[in-house]
Amino acid sequence: MNGSRTKAHAGAALPGRAKGQAGVNLPALRHHNAALVLDLLRAAGAEGISRLELAERTGLTPQAVSKITARLRAEGLAVGAGLRPSTGGKPRTVLRLVPDAQFAVGLHLDRDGLTAVLVDLAGRPVAVTTAPLDFGAPAERVLADAADAVRDLSAAEPHKPVLGLGVAVPGPLDHRDGVLHRVTGFPQWDGFPLRDALAERTGLPVSVDKDTNAAALALALSPSEPPGDFAYLHLGTGLGAGLVLGGEVHRGARTGAGEFGHQTLQLDGPLCGCGGRGCIEALCLAAEARGDRAEAARVLGAGAANLVGLLDIDRVVLGGRTVAADEDAYVRGVRAVIEERAARGGGGGGSVTVTVAGGGDRPVAEGAAQLVLAPVFGRVGERG
């Protein structure tokens, strides 16, 4: 495959489940209970956590925790991390997750390129590959390029199992069935069963979601991000939003939420690739094309202010390669519109933070990998 692969060790363990979320001592919920334990092991990092603490935080009996941890050790997912000094009685054995026991692949298929990342169980990138992609090419060629990227990454850890492949693509699409709809500018993908086609090509379980939802999921699970409702706005070859409401990615009844770029701001505006006129996406990209970044940021800010007013969200996170070209200009422009709207309307928009996800398009690929990992750890955000 023509592209580049780089080793990476950035990233940190994802946050653990909040104390008080209990397990259930029923055989039918064996996987649920194991996910609770795995998530706490992941959150504990290299320091580890004792079986007694696991029982206290999950609400499971010590016997149930012992059975689960014994199984996890037998499967190579957990290992002893030493002894913790006793406060009375025997020293406690501490366990930790083995991050490199298994891996997941995240794949971002954009209109003009692909990014793929191999991550370990802690969500840390192990290898990354990028390559040009023509999303308008015949489906077989796009699938072949995608499968090549997955094989290239899997070769980085040839003796370790890959749990699955998460794929992030431009919307709209059906997240549940992995079927694409009319991607703006690429109507030939309408109705294409991308999930099943890539599963057949790669031999891996596949999950498919919108690029913006994948990035929003990664942000929602990141220990460096504050809690609360937020919108992730991705401006690259197109414009879309990922919404996290009530701690979960909001996909809507038909999994089509977040088609932010095709809100109409100007009724008699320029024609958009979607067939409408005056869409935020068309106005933003047109301003960028003529070198008027301040106007592009102002238009994006108008759409962001609409979301703040409609959803009463706590923060707006910007991302994508176009934003990455001048992060400060976009943060200033978007923040100014939100604050001006709040001052005019007496709302709370002045307290809304505007930040940048950073990394250009890469957070989308890392978020795609979380489509695979999040259910393993029973995390919120993975449901439709």
TARAWO-V434946 format. One record per residue. N is the residue number from 0. RES is the residue in three letters. SS is DSSP state (H for helix, E for strand, C for the rest). NEAR is the number of other C-alpha atoms within 12 Angstrom. D_FIRST is the distance of its C-alpha to the first C-alpha in Angstrom with 2 decimals. Layout:
n:N res:RES ss:SS near:NEAR d_first:D_FIRST
n:N res:RES ss:SS near:NEAR d_first:D_FIRST
This chain:
n:0 res:MET ss:C near:20 d_first:0.00
n:1 res:ASN ss:C near:16 d_first:3.82
n:2 res:GLY ss:C near:21 d_first:6.14
n:3 res:SER ss:E near:19 d_first:8.85
n:4 res:ARG ss:E near:25 d_first:10.39
n:5 res:THR ss:E near:20 d_first:14.15
n:6 res:LYS ss:E near:18 d_first:16.91
n:7 res:ALA ss:C near:18 d_first:19.59
n:8 res:HIS ss:C near:18 d_first:23.00
n:9 res:ALA ss:C near:18 d_first:24.54
n:10 res:GLY ss:C near:23 d_first:26.27
n:11 res:ALA ss:C near:26 d_first:29.33
n:12 res:ALA ss:C near:30 d_first:30.61
n:13 res:LEU ss:C near:34 d_first:31.26
n:14 res:PRO ss:C near:32 d_first:34.93
n:15 res:GLY ss:C near:34 d_first:37.13
n:16 res:ARG ss:C near:30 d_first:39.16
n:17 res:ALA ss:C near:18 d_first:42.42
n:18 res:LYS ss:C near:20 d_first:45.40
n:19 res:GLY ss:C near:15 d_first:47.44
n:20 res:GLN ss:C near:25 d_first:44.75
n:21 res:ALA ss:C near:25 d_first:46.15
n:22 res:GLY ss:C near:34 d_first:44.96
n:23 res:VAL ss:C near:23 d_first:46.97
n:24 res:ASN ss:C near:23 d_first:48.48
n:25 res:LEU ss:C near:14 d_first:47.78
n:26 res:PRO ss:H near:14 d_first:45.85
n:27 res:ALA ss:H near:11 d_first:44.14
n:28 res:LEU ss:H near:18 d_first:42.51
n:29 res:ARG ss:H near:21 d_first:41.11
n:30 res:HIS ss:H near:22 d_first:37.55
n:31 res:HIS ss:H near:26 d_first:38.94
n:32 res:ASN ss:H near:36 d_first:40.90
n:33 res:ALA ss:H near:39 d_first:38.07
n:34 res:ALA ss:H near:34 d_first:35.93
n:35 res:LEU ss:H near:41 d_first:38.82
n:36 res:VAL ss:H near:53 d_first:38.96
n:37 res:LEU ss:H near:46 d_first:35.22
n:38 res:ASP ss:H near:44 d_first:35.26
n:39 res:LEU ss:H near:44 d_first:38.19
n:40 res:LEU ss:H near:44 d_first:36.61
n:41 res:ARG ss:H near:42 d_first:33.54
n:42 res:ALA ss:H near:35 d_first:35.85
n:43 res:ALA ss:H near:30 d_first:37.91
n:44 res:GLY ss:H near:28 d_first:35.07
n:45 res:ALA ss:H near:23 d_first:35.79
n:46 res:GLU ss:H near:22 d_first:39.54
n:47 res:GLY ss:C near:30 d_first:39.57
n:48 res:ILE ss:E near:35 d_first:42.21
n:49 res:SER ss:E near:34 d_first:45.10
n:50 res:ARG ss:H near:37 d_first:45.83
n:51 res:LEU ss:H near:25 d_first:48.95
n:52 res:GLU ss:H near:26 d_first:47.07
n:53 res:LEU ss:H near:44 d_first:44.59
n:54 res:ALA ss:H near:32 d_first:47.60
n:55 res:GLU ss:H near:23 d_first:49.26
n:56 res:ARG ss:H near:28 d_first:46.27
n:57 res:THR ss:H near:33 d_first:45.27
n:58 res:GLY ss:C near:24 d_first:48.81
n:59 res:LEU ss:C near:31 d_first:48.02
n:60 res:THR ss:C near:23 d_first:50.56
n:61 res:PRO ss:H near:22 d_first:50.07
n:62 res:GLN ss:H near:16 d_first:49.96
n:63 res:ALA ss:H near:29 d_first:47.12
n:64 res:VAL ss:H near:34 d_first:45.15
n:65 res:SER ss:H near:24 d_first:45.82
n:66 res:LYS ss:H near:22 d_first:44.49
n:67 res:ILE ss:H near:35 d_first:41.31
n:68 res:THR ss:H near:37 d_first:40.60
n:69 res:ALA ss:H near:21 d_first:41.39
n:70 res:ARG ss:H near:20 d_first:38.84
n:71 res:LEU ss:H near:27 d_first:36.19
n:72 res:ARG ss:H near:23 d_first:36.97
n:73 res:ALA ss:H near:15 d_first:36.80
n:74 res:GLU ss:C near:16 d_first:33.32
n:75 res:GLY ss:C near:21 d_first:32.20
n:76 res:LEU ss:C near:34 d_first:31.89
n:77 res:ALA ss:E near:37 d_first:34.99
n:78 res:VAL ss:E near:31 d_first:36.73
n:79 res:GLY ss:E near:27 d_first:40.01
n:80 res:ALA ss:E near:23 d_first:40.14
n:81 res:GLY ss:E near:17 d_first:43.68
n:82 res:LEU ss:E near:18 d_first:47.09
n:83 res:ARG ss:E near:22 d_first:48.56
n:84 res:PRO ss:C near:13 d_first:52.18
n:85 res:SER ss:C near:12 d_first:54.72
n:86 res:THR ss:C near:8 d_first:57.10
n:87 res:GLY ss:C near:8 d_first:59.32
n:88 res:GLY ss:C near:8 d_first:58.44
n:89 res:LYS ss:C near:10 d_first:55.52
n:90 res:PRO ss:C near:15 d_first:52.50
n:91 res:ARG ss:E near:22 d_first:49.65
n:92 res:THR ss:E near:24 d_first:46.43
n:93 res:VAL ss:E near:28 d_first:43.45
n:94 res:LEU ss:E near:39 d_first:40.11
n:95 res:ARG ss:E near:37 d_first:36.69
n:96 res:LEU ss:E near:37 d_first:33.31
n:97 res:VAL ss:C near:33 d_first:30.64
n:98 res:PRO ss:H near:34 d_first:27.64
n:99 res:ASP ss:H near:30 d_first:25.07
n:100 res:ALA ss:H near:27 d_first:26.47
n:101 res:GLN ss:E near:32 d_first:23.97
n:102 res:PHE ss:E near:40 d_first:21.01
n:103 res:ALA ss:E near:47 d_first:19.70
n:104 res:VAL ss:E near:54 d_first:16.45
n:105 res:GLY ss:E near:56 d_first:16.85
n:106 res:LEU ss:E near:53 d_first:14.62
n:107 res:HIS ss:E near:50 d_first:15.75
n:108 res:LEU ss:E near:44 d_first:14.98
n:109 res:ASP ss:C near:41 d_first:16.79
n:110 res:ARG ss:C near:30 d_first:17.86
n:111 res:ASP ss:C near:23 d_first:15.58
n:112 res:GLY ss:E near:32 d_first:12.80
n:113 res:LEU ss:E near:40 d_first:11.59
n:114 res:THR ss:E near:47 d_first:12.45
n:115 res:ALA ss:E near:48 d_first:12.21
n:116 res:VAL ss:E near:49 d_first:14.66
n:117 res:LEU ss:E near:54 d_first:16.03
n:118 res:VAL ss:E near:48 d_first:19.82
n:119 res:ASP ss:E near:42 d_first:22.72
n:120 res:LEU ss:C near:43 d_first:25.94
n:121 res:ALA ss:C near:45 d_first:27.43
n:122 res:GLY ss:C near:48 d_first:24.75
n:123 res:ARG ss:C near:35 d_first:23.51
n:124 res:PRO ss:E near:37 d_first:19.86
n:125 res:VAL ss:E near:34 d_first:18.51
n:126 res:ALA ss:E near:35 d_first:14.88
n:127 res:VAL ss:E near:37 d_first:13.10
n:128 res:THR ss:E near:39 d_first:9.65
n:129 res:THR ss:E near:34 d_first:9.64
n:130 res:ALA ss:E near:28 d_first:7.94
n:131 res:PRO ss:E near:24 d_first:10.08
n:132 res:LEU ss:C near:28 d_first:11.25
n:133 res:ASP ss:C near:22 d_first:14.14
n:134 res:PHE ss:C near:31 d_first:16.24
n:135 res:GLY ss:C near:22 d_first:18.62
n:136 res:ALA ss:C near:20 d_first:16.44
n:137 res:PRO ss:C near:16 d_first:17.48
n:138 res:ALA ss:H near:23 d_first:16.98
n:139 res:GLU ss:H near:19 d_first:15.13
n:140 res:ARG ss:H near:16 d_first:12.27
n:141 res:VAL ss:H near:29 d_first:12.30
n:142 res:LEU ss:H near:32 d_first:12.58
n:143 res:ALA ss:H near:23 d_first:9.70
n:144 res:ASP ss:H near:35 d_first:7.36
n:145 res:ALA ss:H near:47 d_first:9.61
n:146 res:ALA ss:H near:32 d_first:9.67
n:147 res:ASP ss:H near:28 d_first:6.04
n:148 res:ALA ss:H near:42 d_first:6.93
n:149 res:VAL ss:H near:46 d_first:10.20
n:150 res:ARG ss:H near:27 d_first:9.45
n:151 res:ASP ss:H near:30 d_first:7.65
n:152 res:LEU ss:H near:38 d_first:10.82
n:153 res:SER ss:H near:35 d_first:13.18
n:154 res:ALA ss:H near:22 d_first:12.57
n:155 res:ALA ss:H near:29 d_first:14.21
n:156 res:GLU ss:H near:24 d_first:17.41
n:157 res:PRO ss:C near:17 d_first:17.26
n:158 res:HIS ss:C near:12 d_first:21.03
n:159 res:LYS ss:C near:23 d_first:21.65
n:160 res:PRO ss:E near:26 d_first:21.82
n:161 res:VAL ss:E near:34 d_first:19.76
n:162 res:LEU ss:E near:32 d_first:22.42
n:163 res:GLY ss:E near:37 d_first:20.43
n:164 res:LEU ss:E near:48 d_first:18.05
n:165 res:GLY ss:E near:53 d_first:19.50
n:166 res:VAL ss:E near:55 d_first:18.21
n:167 res:ALA ss:E near:52 d_first:19.69
n:168 res:VAL ss:E near:49 d_first:19.92
n:169 res:PRO ss:C near:50 d_first:22.55
n:170 res:GLY ss:C near:46 d_first:25.83
n:171 res:PRO ss:C near:43 d_first:28.12
n:172 res:LEU ss:E near:38 d_first:27.25
n:173 res:ASP ss:E near:33 d_first:28.95
n:174 res:HIS ss:C near:39 d_first:27.93
n:175 res:ARG ss:C near:26 d_first:29.91
n:176 res:ASP ss:C near:22 d_first:28.48
n:177 res:GLY ss:C near:32 d_first:24.97
n:178 res:VAL ss:E near:34 d_first:25.68
n:179 res:LEU ss:E near:35 d_first:24.85
n:180 res:HIS ss:C near:30 d_first:27.71
n:181 res:ARG ss:C near:24 d_first:27.99
n:182 res:VAL ss:E near:34 d_first:25.41
n:183 res:THR ss:C near:34 d_first:27.02
n:184 res:GLY ss:C near:22 d_first:25.86
n:185 res:PHE ss:E near:27 d_first:23.85
n:186 res:PRO ss:H near:21 d_first:26.64
n:187 res:GLN ss:H near:17 d_first:24.68
n:188 res:TRP ss:H near:28 d_first:23.28
n:189 res:ASP ss:C near:22 d_first:26.88
n:190 res:GLY ss:C near:20 d_first:27.48
n:191 res:PHE ss:C near:27 d_first:23.93
n:192 res:PRO ss:C near:25 d_first:23.70
n:193 res:LEU ss:H near:37 d_first:20.39
n:194 res:ARG ss:H near:34 d_first:21.34
n:195 res:ASP ss:H near:24 d_first:22.22
n:196 res:ALA ss:H near:28 d_first:19.30
n:197 res:LEU ss:H near:34 d_first:16.74
n:198 res:ALA ss:H near:24 d_first:19.13
n:199 res:GLU ss:H near:17 d_first:19.14
n:200 res:ARG ss:H near:25 d_first:15.38
n:201 res:THR ss:H near:30 d_first:14.95
n:202 res:GLY ss:C near:18 d_first:18.49
n:203 res:LEU ss:C near:28 d_first:19.20
n:204 res:PRO ss:C near:26 d_first:22.01
n:205 res:VAL ss:E near:40 d_first:20.86
n:206 res:SER ss:E near:44 d_first:22.80
n:207 res:VAL ss:E near:48 d_first:22.36
n:208 res:ASP ss:E near:53 d_first:24.20
n:209 res:LYS ss:E near:50 d_first:24.49
n:210 res:ASP ss:H near:54 d_first:22.63
n:211 res:THR ss:H near:56 d_first:26.06
n:212 res:ASN ss:H near:57 d_first:27.35
n:213 res:ALA ss:H near:54 d_first:24.52
n:214 res:ALA ss:H near:52 d_first:25.19
n:215 res:ALA ss:H near:48 d_first:28.91
n:216 res:LEU ss:H near:50 d_first:28.63
n:217 res:ALA ss:H near:46 d_first:27.00
n:218 res:LEU ss:H near:47 d_first:29.82
n:219 res:ALA ss:H near:41 d_first:32.45
n:220 res:LEU ss:H near:43 d_first:31.48
n:221 res:SER ss:C near:30 d_first:31.18
n:222 res:PRO ss:C near:20 d_first:34.16
n:223 res:SER ss:C near:15 d_first:34.20
n:224 res:GLU ss:C near:24 d_first:34.89
n:225 res:PRO ss:C near:19 d_first:38.50
n:226 res:PRO ss:C near:21 d_first:39.58
n:227 res:GLY ss:C near:24 d_first:40.69
n:228 res:ASP ss:C near:31 d_first:39.57
n:229 res:PHE ss:E near:38 d_first:37.04
n:230 res:ALA ss:E near:50 d_first:34.81
n:231 res:TYR ss:E near:48 d_first:31.28
n:232 res:LEU ss:E near:52 d_first:30.71
n:233 res:HIS ss:E near:48 d_first:27.18
n:234 res:LEU ss:E near:44 d_first:27.10
n:235 res:GLY ss:C near:33 d_first:23.80
n:236 res:THR ss:C near:33 d_first:22.82
n:237 res:GLY ss:C near:41 d_first:25.59
n:238 res:LEU ss:E near:47 d_first:28.27
n:239 res:GLY ss:E near:45 d_first:29.00
n:240 res:ALA ss:E near:47 d_first:30.82
n:241 res:GLY ss:E near:50 d_first:30.57
n:242 res:LEU ss:E near:47 d_first:34.06
n:243 res:VAL ss:E near:42 d_first:35.28
n:244 res:LEU ss:E near:29 d_first:38.87
n:245 res:GLY ss:C near:19 d_first:40.99
n:246 res:GLY ss:C near:26 d_first:38.21
n:247 res:GLU ss:E near:30 d_first:35.79
n:248 res:VAL ss:E near:42 d_first:33.16
n:249 res:HIS ss:C near:37 d_first:35.18
n:250 res:ARG ss:C near:33 d_first:33.45
n:251 res:GLY ss:C near:23 d_first:36.62
n:252 res:ALA ss:C near:13 d_first:38.22
n:253 res:ARG ss:C near:17 d_first:35.52
n:254 res:THR ss:C near:29 d_first:32.66
n:255 res:GLY ss:C near:32 d_first:32.59
n:256 res:ALA ss:C near:30 d_first:34.06
n:257 res:GLY ss:C near:39 d_first:32.59
n:258 res:GLU ss:C near:39 d_first:32.23
n:259 res:PHE ss:H near:36 d_first:33.69
n:260 res:GLY ss:H near:42 d_first:32.34
n:261 res:HIS ss:H near:34 d_first:34.44
n:262 res:GLN ss:C near:31 d_first:37.82
n:263 res:THR ss:E near:28 d_first:40.13
n:264 res:LEU ss:C near:28 d_first:41.63
n:265 res:GLN ss:C near:22 d_first:43.07
n:266 res:LEU ss:C near:16 d_first:44.54
n:267 res:ASP ss:C near:13 d_first:44.59
n:268 res:GLY ss:C near:20 d_first:41.37
n:269 res:PRO ss:C near:23 d_first:38.38
n:270 res:LEU ss:E near:21 d_first:36.61
n:271 res:CYS ss:C near:29 d_first:33.60
n:272 res:GLY ss:C near:26 d_first:30.61
n:273 res:CYS ss:C near:28 d_first:32.10
n:274 res:GLY ss:C near:19 d_first:35.20
n:275 res:GLY ss:C near:23 d_first:37.47
n:276 res:ARG ss:E near:22 d_first:38.98
n:277 res:GLY ss:C near:26 d_first:39.15
n:278 res:CYS ss:E near:35 d_first:36.44
n:279 res:ILE ss:H near:43 d_first:35.54
n:280 res:GLU ss:H near:44 d_first:31.90
n:281 res:ALA ss:H near:38 d_first:33.05
n:282 res:LEU ss:H near:41 d_first:35.62
n:283 res:CYS ss:H near:44 d_first:33.35
n:284 res:LEU ss:H near:33 d_first:30.55
n:285 res:ALA ss:H near:27 d_first:33.23
n:286 res:ALA ss:H near:22 d_first:34.90
n:287 res:GLU ss:H near:29 d_first:31.71
n:288 res:ALA ss:H near:15 d_first:31.02
n:289 res:ARG ss:C near:13 d_first:34.49
n:290 res:GLY ss:C near:15 d_first:34.23
n:291 res:ASP ss:C near:20 d_first:36.71
n:292 res:ARG ss:H near:29 d_first:35.05
n:293 res:ALA ss:H near:28 d_first:38.42
n:294 res:GLU ss:H near:26 d_first:38.88
n:295 res:ALA ss:H near:35 d_first:35.41
n:296 res:ALA ss:H near:40 d_first:36.31
n:297 res:ARG ss:H near:31 d_first:39.74
n:298 res:VAL ss:H near:39 d_first:38.41
n:299 res:LEU ss:H near:51 d_first:36.02
n:300 res:GLY ss:H near:37 d_first:39.04
n:301 res:ALA ss:H near:35 d_first:41.15
n:302 res:GLY ss:H near:40 d_first:38.77
n:303 res:ALA ss:H near:52 d_first:38.54
n:304 res:ALA ss:H near:42 d_first:42.33
n:305 res:ASN ss:H near:28 d_first:42.60
n:306 res:LEU ss:H near:34 d_first:40.54
n:307 res:VAL ss:H near:36 d_first:42.69
n:308 res:GLY ss:H near:24 d_first:45.81
n:309 res:LEU ss:H near:15 d_first:44.74
n:310 res:LEU ss:H near:24 d_first:43.29
n:311 res:ASP ss:C near:28 d_first:45.11
n:312 res:ILE ss:C near:33 d_first:41.98
n:313 res:ASP ss:C near:32 d_first:42.12
n:314 res:ARG ss:E near:39 d_first:39.16
n:315 res:VAL ss:E near:44 d_first:36.45
n:316 res:VAL ss:E near:44 d_first:33.03
n:317 res:LEU ss:E near:49 d_first:30.91
n:318 res:GLY ss:E near:43 d_first:27.14
n:319 res:GLY ss:C near:36 d_first:24.20
n:320 res:ARG ss:H near:28 d_first:22.87
n:321 res:THR ss:H near:35 d_first:26.01
n:322 res:VAL ss:H near:39 d_first:28.29
n:323 res:ALA ss:H near:25 d_first:26.38
n:324 res:ALA ss:C near:22 d_first:27.19
n:325 res:ASP ss:C near:26 d_first:30.88
n:326 res:GLU ss:H near:28 d_first:31.57
n:327 res:ASP ss:H near:23 d_first:35.25
n:328 res:ALA ss:H near:28 d_first:35.99
n:329 res:TYR ss:H near:40 d_first:34.65
n:330 res:VAL ss:H near:36 d_first:36.41
n:331 res:ARG ss:H near:28 d_first:39.65
n:332 res:GLY ss:H near:32 d_first:39.53
n:333 res:VAL ss:H near:43 d_first:38.82
n:334 res:ARG ss:H near:36 d_first:41.31
n:335 res:ALA ss:H near:30 d_first:43.99
n:336 res:VAL ss:H near:32 d_first:43.92
n:337 res:ILE ss:H near:41 d_first:44.02
n:338 res:GLU ss:H near:31 d_first:46.92
n:339 res:GLU ss:H near:24 d_first:48.77
n:340 res:ARG ss:H near:27 d_first:48.52
n:341 res:ALA ss:H near:24 d_first:49.81
n:342 res:ALA ss:H near:16 d_first:52.68
n:343 res:ARG ss:H near:14 d_first:53.70
n:344 res:GLY ss:H near:14 d_first:53.60
n:345 res:GLY ss:C near:14 d_first:54.81
n:346 res:GLY ss:C near:20 d_first:51.81
n:347 res:GLY ss:C near:24 d_first:49.92
n:348 res:GLY ss:H near:34 d_first:46.90
n:349 res:GLY ss:H near:27 d_first:47.97
n:350 res:SER ss:H near:22 d_first:46.99
n:351 res:VAL ss:C near:33 d_first:43.45
n:352 res:THR ss:E near:31 d_first:40.86
n:353 res:VAL ss:E near:36 d_first:37.92
n:354 res:THR ss:E near:30 d_first:35.00
n:355 res:VAL ss:E near:37 d_first:31.31
n:356 res:ALA ss:C near:36 d_first:28.61
n:357 res:GLY ss:C near:26 d_first:26.66
n:358 res:GLY ss:C near:24 d_first:23.00
n:359 res:GLY ss:C near:28 d_first:22.17
n:360 res:ASP ss:C near:44 d_first:19.77
n:361 res:ARG ss:H near:40 d_first:18.80
n:362 res:PRO ss:H near:45 d_first:21.96
n:363 res:VAL ss:H near:50 d_first:20.81
n:364 res:ALA ss:H near:50 d_first:17.83
n:365 res:GLU ss:H near:51 d_first:20.30
n:366 res:GLY ss:H near:52 d_first:22.83
n:367 res:ALA ss:H near:46 d_first:20.62
n:368 res:ALA ss:H near:54 d_first:20.53
n:369 res:GLN ss:H near:54 d_first:24.32
n:370 res:LEU ss:H near:49 d_first:24.56
n:371 res:VAL ss:H near:44 d_first:23.97
n:372 res:LEU ss:H near:46 d_first:25.98
n:373 res:ALA ss:H near:42 d_first:28.97
n:374 res:PRO ss:H near:29 d_first:30.50
n:375 res:VAL ss:H near:31 d_first:30.22
n:376 res:PHE ss:C near:34 d_first:32.49
n:377 res:GLY ss:C near:34 d_first:34.65
n:378 res:ARG ss:C near:36 d_first:33.99
n:379 res:VAL ss:C near:32 d_first:35.22
n:380 res:GLY ss:C near:34 d_first:32.96
n:381 res:GLU ss:C near:36 d_first:30.95
n:382 res:ARG ss:C near:25 d_first:33.45
n:383 res:GLY ss:C near:28 d_first:33.42
